[in-house]
Amino acid sequence: MDEGKKIKMHFTSDKEKEAKAKKEKGQEQLESQDVHKQEETTETLISETSEETKNEDLASLLKGKEEELQKEHDRLLRTLAEHENYKKRMARERADFLKFGNESLIKELLPVLDNLELSLEHARNATNANAITEGIELVKKEFLRKLEKFGLSAISARGEKFDPNRHEAAAQIETAEHPEDTVIDEFQKGYFIHDRLLRPARVSVAKPPYSQKD
């Protein structure tokens, strides 16, 4: 074989090799692109799946919170309703107390009223003043005894030192017979109910005579 043919064949062989290499390289690129696309598709699917999972988790969490809020709302409504019922019950009980709170006291005083009516009836037909006086005294004692059951007690005044916490000075009397600030007389009795002042005793109080002030 002459030299020209050898060169031509060699050149042709190089071209074929180069073409084959290009073809193989292109095939490799295509395969690489396919792999890359597959990887991208896989990543997209994973990302979408992860996003869906997150959304489901968030939806489940939101639903749970909504249920908790609904339960709390129902509980608050029940509490408010119970509070309103309690307020209404207390208002009814207070109204009943104000209306009937003195029932037991009045029941205790009814016998006193009965006795007073009897005393008045006897007084109309009596000729003895002492009998009338005794009847009134008995009614008075019974009346005080009934009131004492409810905590009433009389304030002592006459002959005691004036006490502004228990006595009310209605008059001042100049006298040398009694020490200064001594209660001389009692115009109206005072009373305690338990340990609380119900009404002070209205009294007259001794003060030194004008001549003694000098």
Secondary structure as GFF3:
##gff-version 3
##sequence-region A 1 214
A	DSSP	alpha_helix	3	100	.	.	.	ID=ss1
A	DSSP	alpha_helix	103	125	.	.	.	ID=ss2
A	DSSP	alpha_helix	129	148	.	.	.	ID=ss3
A	DSSP	beta_strand	152	154	.	.	.	ID=ss4
A	DSSP	beta_strand	167	174	.	.	.	ID=ss5
A	DSSP	beta_strand	183	188	.	.	.	ID=ss6
A	DSSP	beta_strand	191	193	.	.	.	ID=ss7
A	DSSP	beta_strand	196	199	.	.	.	ID=ss8
A	DSSP	beta_strand	201	207	.	.	.	ID=ss9
A	DSSP	alpha_helix	210	213	.	.	.	ID=ss10
###
